[in-house]
Amino acid sequence: MIPRVTIFSTMTVDGRIASKTGYSKLSCPHDLERLHKLRATHDAVMVGANTVVIDDPRLTVRLVPGKNPTRIVIDSALRTSPSSNVYRTPPPTILVTLRENLDRAATEYPKGVNVIGVPAGPGGVDLRAALEQLWRQGIRSILVEGGGRLNWSLISQGLVDTVKVTVSPTIFGAGTSFFHGEGFDGESQRVKLRLEEVVLCRCGQEVHLSYKVVEPRILPIQAE
């Protein structure tokens, strides 16, 4: 068994969640409130190593009433600093890395960090094995806040149930894509989604979209 996985991000009209320089502040105050509400309704919030290195987020619920989720960092090479906010401030954090890094992680990271070692998988850790271990630790729902490479790894391996995206009236032209990876060829494979909700943000400029991932999660495109 694995937890239910929801990916959420705010992207530009051209599908970027960060510019070529790493700038990623796209959300209006109402969109940030939406994000914090989502955090409060999930058991855990997950990010990749790049997000921690670049943004040093706290990943807590601050803008609305609610419980802080457990924080999960996917870091196959232990690139994240032990002094990052997610490791030195409450609530608890789970660090998922490769099994061969366990001894190093135990000596470098604060004692309150729960380190999980998993086998190698495509592009880093075996994400399905990680999700199975997280399920055994009582985590039933995860909100993934990126970055783009983690989003791609999860969606391409069929591990995502819901995709939520807010579209900002911005164009970067280059940078990190919402799903940043080698991609599908478009002829033999794709990920098919079903639109569930469209909400015009209270700022009047952003649109929030919610999709369900259709089963099977990676579909061959049918000939016309």
N, C-alpha and C positions, 0 to 999 in steps of 0.2 A: 504494500500500500504506500501511496505517496500523498502529500498534502495537495489541496487545490491551489493552483498557482494563478495569480492575476498580475499582469504586467501593466504598469501605469507610467506614462511620461507625458511631457508637454513638448511638442515639436513645432518647427517652422512649417510654413506652407509647402516647402520643398523637402520635408521629411527629415530635417536635421534636429538632433537634440543638443548639439553643441557645435560651435563654429570651428573653423580651422585652427583657431588659437585656444580652443577649450571653453570659450564663453558659453554659458548655458542658462542664464537668468531670463527665462521666457515667460514665467507664470505671472499673472496678475494676482492681487491679494485674494480674490475670490477662488482662484484656481489653487492657490496654496492652502486655503481653508479646506477645499475639497480633498486635497492630498492628505491633510492631517485627519480628516474624518475617515478616509480609507484606512490609514494606519491604525486608527483606534478600533476598527472592525476586523482586523486580522491578528492572528496569533504571532506572526513574525513579519519583519520587513527585511528584504534581501537586496544587497548591492554587490557589485564586483569590485576588484581591487582598484581599478582606475578611478572609480567614483570616490573612493576613500582618499586616494593619493591626491586627486585634483581638488575636490570640494571639501574634504574633511567634515562631512555632515554629522549631525547628532542623531538623526533619524528618530526623534521623539515626537510625541503629541503635545503641541504647545498652543495652537491656535483655536482649539476646540476642547471641550471637556472629553475625557476618555483615558483609557489605560494605554500605557506605552507598550508596544509590541516588543518581543524579543528581537534583537538585531542579529542578522546573519551576514557575514562577509565571505565571499568566495575569493580565495587568494591562493592559487596553486603554487606560487613561487615565493610567498611571504614577502611581498613587496610593500605592504602597508606598514606604516610606522607604528610601533607599540605605543607611542604617545598620541595617536589619533583619538579624536573625541569618542568614537565608538568603543574604544577599549578602556578609557580612563574615566568615563562618566556612566551613571546608571541610564537605562536598565541593563540586564545581562546581554552579553554578546556571544554568539557562536562563530568561531573561525573555522571555515572548512578549507582544508588544504590537502596536499598529497601525503600519503602515509609516511614517506621517507622524510618528511619535514617535522614529524611529531616531536622528536627530541629537541630540535632547534626551537620550535614554537614554545615548548614548555619552559625554556630558559629565557626567552626574549620577551614574551608577552605577559601582561599582568596576570596574577594567579586567578582572578575572577573570570577570566576568559575561558570559555568551554571550547577546546580545540577538538575537532573531528577530523580524522584522517581517512581518506577514501582512495581507491585506485585512480590511475590516470584515465582520462577520457578524451574525446575530441576537443582539442584546443586547451586542455587543462585538466580539471578534475572530472571524474565521472559524476555528472549531475544527477542521474537517476539514483545511483548509489547514495549520493548525498541526501537526496529527498527521502529515500527509504529510511536512512538513519534519523533524519529529522522527524519523520512520522513516529518512529519508535520512541522519540523523546517527547511525544505528546503534541507536536505541532501539526495542526490540521489545515491551516490556511496561511499562505504566504503572499505578501504584496512585494513585487519586484520593482525596484526603482532604477534599474539599469546598472551600468551603462549599456551602450548599444551592442557590445560584443557578448555580454551575458544574456541580453535579450535574444540575440540571434541563436546562441547556443541552446537556450531553453526551447525556443519555438521550433528550431530545426530538428530537435530530438523528440518532438511531440510531447513536451512536458507542460504545456501551457493550456489553461482552461478558458481564461478571459483576457481580452486586450482592451485597455482603456487608454484613450489618448485625447489630449486637449491640443487643438490646433491654434497656434499663435499667429497673428497677422504680421509675420516676419519672414524674410528670405535671407538665408546665409550663402547659398550657392555652392558651398563646400563644407566639409566637417564630418562629424559623426552621425551616421544614420540611426533612426529609431531601432532598426534591426541591422546591425553592422557586421557583415560576414561575407562568405564567398557567394551566397545567394543560390537560388534555384535557377534552372535554365529556362523556366517559363513554359516549356513545351511538354516535358515529361512529369514535372512536379511543381506543386505550389502548396501553400497553406491557405485553406479556405475559411473565411469568417462569415458570421451572420450578424448583421446589425441589430442591436437590441435597443439602443437608446441614443437620441440626439438632444443635446441641451445647449441652448445659447447661454453663455456665461453672463452673470450679472453685470460685468463690465461692458457688455454689448459688443465686444470685439473678438472674443475667443469662442470656439465651439468645442464642446466635449462630446466624444463619441465612445460608445461602449459596444464591444463585439464579443460574441461567443465563438470559440474555436470549434469548427465543425468536425465531427468524427467521420472517418478516420482523420487524424490531425494533419497528415501530409497526404494530399490527394493527387493522383495523376489527372491532368487536364483531359477532358473528354473531347474527342474529335467532333467538330460541328457537322 
